[in-house]
Amino acid sequence: GVDDDCNGAVDESETCAAGCSARSNAGHLYLLCLSSAQVAGADYEEARARCTGAGPASGVDFELSRVQSALENDFLKTWIVASTSEIGMVWLGANDLEDEHTWVWGGDPASERFFTGRNQGGGNPYMQRFNDFASGRPNSVNGENEDCGAFDSEFAWQWNDLVCDNARLGFLCEEKP
C-alpha cells in the first residue's frame, strides 16, 4: 500500500504532483516537492501556488508549511535530507513580505507572527514562538530584500532568508489546519 494521491491514506488512485511525496507526522500531512529533470524548481510565489494546486486531486487543502516546534522541524529536516543529496533551498511558509523584519507564516492579513528580525541580522522569537533561523539570519544580505524563508543546505538545513523570485530546489507544503 502506497499513498498515491498525497492525502495521507494508503490507496491506489490519483497520484501526487510530479516530484512530490507525502508524509504525515503528529497529525499533520505534508507534501515535499523537489526539482528534478522532470520538474523545475519554483520561486516562492510559484511554490505557494503549487501547494494550493496540489490539494484538489486529493481533497486536501495545502499551503506552504508552518513549522511550530523543534520536533516538527526535526522531522521535516530529516525527511529533506533523506530525500535529496542536492545542495539548495526548500521553501517554507515563512516571510516578511508585508512588513520588513516582521516574520509571519502565510500570506493573508491574519498571518501568524513568529519572529522579529534586526537590521544587522538575526532577531528574536515573537512571544517565544519557535524558529530555526541559522545564526545571523535573517539578514537581507547585500541590501536586497530577502523576504522569504527556506530550509538551506548551506546551514545544515536551518532556515535562511532568501530573495523570493529565484527558483529553488523545492518546497514543503502542509495541510491547512
C-alpha positions as CSV (number, residue, x, y, z in Angstrom):
1,G,0.0,0.0,0.0
2,V,1.2,3.4,-1.0
3,D,-0.3,6.9,-0.6
4,D,-0.7,7.6,-4.3
5,D,-2.7,10.8,-4.1
6,C,-0.9,12.6,-1.2
7,N,-3.9,12.7,1.2
8,G,-2.3,10.7,4.0
9,A,-4.1,7.4,3.3
10,V,-2.9,4.3,1.6
11,D,-4.7,3.9,-1.7
12,E,-4.3,3.1,-5.3
13,S,-5.8,6.1,-7.1
14,E,-4.7,9.5,-8.4
15,T,-1.0,10.4,-8.0
16,C,0.8,13.1,-6.1
17,A,2.0,16.0,-8.2
18,A,5.2,15.2,-10.2
19,G,8.3,15.4,-8.0
20,C,6.3,15.3,-4.7
21,S,5.9,12.8,-1.9
22,A,3.6,12.9,1.1
23,R,4.1,12.0,4.8
24,S,2.2,12.5,7.9
25,N,3.6,13.2,11.3
26,A,1.9,14.1,14.6
27,G,-1.5,14.7,13.0
28,H,-0.1,16.9,10.2
29,L,0.0,16.0,6.5
30,Y,3.0,17.3,4.5
31,L,3.9,17.3,0.8
32,L,7.6,17.7,-0.1
33,C,8.3,18.6,-3.7
34,L,11.8,18.6,-5.1
35,S,13.0,19.7,-8.5
36,S,14.4,17.0,-10.9
37,A,14.8,16.5,-14.6
38,Q,11.0,16.3,-14.9
39,V,10.1,19.1,-12.5
40,A,11.7,22.5,-12.5
41,G,12.4,24.4,-9.3
42,A,10.0,27.1,-8.2
43,D,10.2,30.6,-6.8
44,Y,8.3,31.5,-3.7
45,E,5.0,32.5,-5.3
46,E,5.1,29.5,-7.6
47,A,5.7,27.2,-4.7
48,R,2.8,28.8,-2.9
49,A,0.6,28.3,-5.9
50,R,1.8,24.7,-6.4
51,C,0.9,23.9,-2.8
52,T,-2.6,25.3,-3.3
53,G,-2.9,23.4,-6.6
54,A,-1.8,20.1,-5.2
55,G,-4.8,19.8,-3.0
56,P,-7.9,19.4,-5.2
57,A,-7.0,16.0,-6.6
58,S,-6.5,14.6,-3.1
59,G,-9.3,16.6,-1.4
60,V,-6.8,18.2,0.9
61,D,-6.1,22.0,1.2
62,F,-2.3,22.6,1.3
63,E,-0.3,25.8,1.9
64,L,3.5,26.3,2.3
65,S,4.4,24.8,5.7
66,R,4.3,26.4,9.1
67,V,6.9,24.9,11.5
68,Q,5.8,25.4,15.1
69,S,8.1,23.2,17.2
70,A,11.5,21.7,17.3
71,L,10.1,18.2,16.9
72,E,8.2,19.2,13.8
73,N,11.3,20.9,12.4
74,D,13.5,17.9,13.1
75,F,11.0,15.6,11.3
76,L,11.0,17.9,8.2
77,K,14.8,18.3,8.1
78,T,15.3,14.6,8.4
79,W,12.8,14.0,5.5
80,I,14.5,16.6,3.3
81,V,18.0,15.1,4.0
82,A,16.7,11.6,3.2
83,S,15.0,12.8,0.0
84,T,17.9,14.6,-1.7
85,S,21.6,14.9,-1.8
86,E,21.4,18.1,-3.8
87,I,22.7,21.4,-2.5
88,G,20.0,24.1,-2.3
89,M,17.0,25.5,-0.5
90,V,13.5,24.3,0.2
91,W,10.8,26.9,0.6
92,L,8.6,27.0,3.7
93,G,5.8,29.5,4.5
94,A,7.9,32.0,6.5
95,N,8.1,35.5,5.1
96,D,8.3,39.2,5.9
97,L,6.8,40.4,2.6
98,E,4.3,42.8,4.2
99,D,6.5,44.3,6.9
100,E,10.3,44.1,6.8
101,H,11.7,42.3,9.9
102,T,8.2,41.0,10.9
103,W,8.3,37.3,10.0
104,V,4.9,35.6,9.7
105,W,3.5,32.2,8.5
106,G,1.4,32.6,5.3
107,G,0.3,35.4,3.2
108,D,-3.0,36.7,4.4
109,P,-4.0,39.5,6.8
110,A,-4.4,37.0,9.6
111,S,-0.9,35.6,9.2
112,E,0.7,34.4,12.5
113,R,3.7,36.4,13.5
114,F,6.6,34.3,14.9
115,F,9.9,36.3,14.6
116,T,11.2,39.9,14.7
117,G,14.4,40.4,12.7
118,R,17.0,43.1,13.3
119,N,18.7,45.4,10.7
120,Q,22.1,43.9,11.3
121,G,20.8,40.3,11.0
122,G,19.3,37.8,13.5
123,G,16.5,38.7,15.8
124,N,14.2,37.3,18.4
125,P,11.3,34.9,18.6
126,Y,7.9,36.7,18.8
127,M,6.1,35.6,22.0
128,Q,8.5,32.7,22.4
129,R,7.3,31.1,19.2
130,F,9.6,28.5,17.5
131,N,12.1,29.4,14.8
132,D,15.2,27.7,13.4
133,F,16.9,30.6,11.6
134,A,20.6,30.0,11.2
135,S,23.0,32.2,13.2
136,G,22.8,35.8,12.0
137,R,19.7,35.1,9.9
138,P,17.5,36.6,8.6
139,N,19.8,39.3,7.3
140,S,18.7,40.6,3.9
141,V,22.3,40.3,2.7
142,N,23.7,42.7,0.1
143,G,20.9,45.2,0.8
144,E,18.5,43.0,-1.1
145,N,15.0,42.3,0.2
146,E,15.3,38.7,1.2
147,D,11.7,38.3,2.3
148,C,11.0,34.6,2.0
149,G,12.2,31.7,4.3
150,A,13.6,28.3,3.3
151,F,15.4,25.4,4.7
152,D,19.0,25.9,3.4
153,S,21.6,23.1,2.9
154,E,24.4,25.7,3.4
155,F,23.3,25.9,7.0
156,A,22.7,22.2,7.8
157,W,19.1,22.8,6.7
158,Q,18.4,25.5,9.2
159,W,16.3,28.4,7.9
160,N,17.6,31.3,5.8
161,D,16.0,34.4,4.3
162,L,16.2,34.5,0.5
163,V,15.2,36.6,-2.5
164,C,11.6,35.4,-3.3
165,D,11.7,35.4,-7.0
166,N,14.6,33.0,-7.5
167,A,13.7,29.3,-8.3
168,R,14.9,26.9,-5.5
169,L,15.4,23.2,-5.1
170,G,11.9,22.6,-3.8
171,F,9.2,23.5,-1.4
172,L,7.3,22.0,1.5
173,C,3.5,22.1,1.8
174,E,1.4,21.3,4.8
175,E,-2.3,20.6,5.1
176,K,-4.1,23.7,6.3
177,P,-5.3,23.4,9.9
